Each structure stands twice: as structure tokens, then as C-alpha cells.
Amino acid sequence: MKKIILLVAITVFSVATSNAQAKKATKKTDAPVKTDATKVDGPGLVFENETIDYGTIPHNSDGNREFVFVNNGNKPLKIESTQGSCGCTVPTKPEGDILPGGKGTIGVKYDTNRPGAFTKTVTVKSNATGQETKVLTIKGTVSPAPPTDSPAATKS
């Protein structure tokens, strides 16, 4: 009887563990937005990904990231302006026109001197047909700064 109970317990444990690992492996992540191959009449703007997740990053680490886009139209695309939702988010725009089929990037720098979770937006204004204004998102968590008396903080 003890052997049967032990065998059942081991079987249940094995099935539960294998199901937990399968669920962990299929956890949904921020998938890139599918690039719309449909051509538009006029300038077009399709981003490879409209959200950048920094994940958890160290205090004062590199906060530079890029949003990549394609002009899926038949006329040149002009990025007129980019605006961050606060002073801690500084976007940059490409200079000049992006020709039909061409790629470009919107750079964004987040101030990683601010510990804690963040979600910020970048508003992009362009001459794209049907979507003159596009809102992009950055998110993540900046780890707290190390204590000033720790060995890691005093190394220079």
C-alpha cells in the first residue's frame, strides 16, 4: 500500500512540475508588431515594435534604445517632430526624408538615474497618410542605487 501511495505521489509531482515548466516556457512576451506589407498611397509609417521593454536595468545604466520603422508608402516620409512625455525621456528623429521602402529609427534615451518602475510615451508627428500622430511606449524598472558606503559605489 505504501508503495502505491508513493508511486501516485511521484507521478502527481512529475506531472505538476512538467506542466509548470511548460506554462513558464510559453509565457507571453512583448511580441513585435507585424510589419504591414500593404502599400499605402502616400507616405506610410509602420513600426517593427511600438513598445520597448527595458526590463530591469541597473541604476545609471545605458538608457538608449531605438524604435525601427519602415515607410510602406509610395511617397517620401518626413518625421516632423518627436516629443517625450516628460523631461526624463528624450527622443531623437531622423533628419531628412525616408524614401518609399526605406527604414528609419526614432532614438529614445531614458534617464536611468531615477530608480523604480516607469512607463513613458514618445509622440511622433509625421506626414504619414492616416496616422499623422503615433504614440510609442517605453517601460521598465531601474534598480535602486547602491549605498554610497558599499564597495561597488566606491570603486572608481
ABEGO torsion letter per residue (X at the ends): XAAAAAAAAAAAAAAAAAAAAAAAAABBBBBBBBBBABBBBEBBBBBABABBBAEBBBBGBBABBBBBBBBABABBBBBABBBBABAABBBBBBBEBBBBGBBBBBBBBBBAABBEBBBBBBBBBBABBGBABBBBBBBEBBBBBBBAABAAAABX
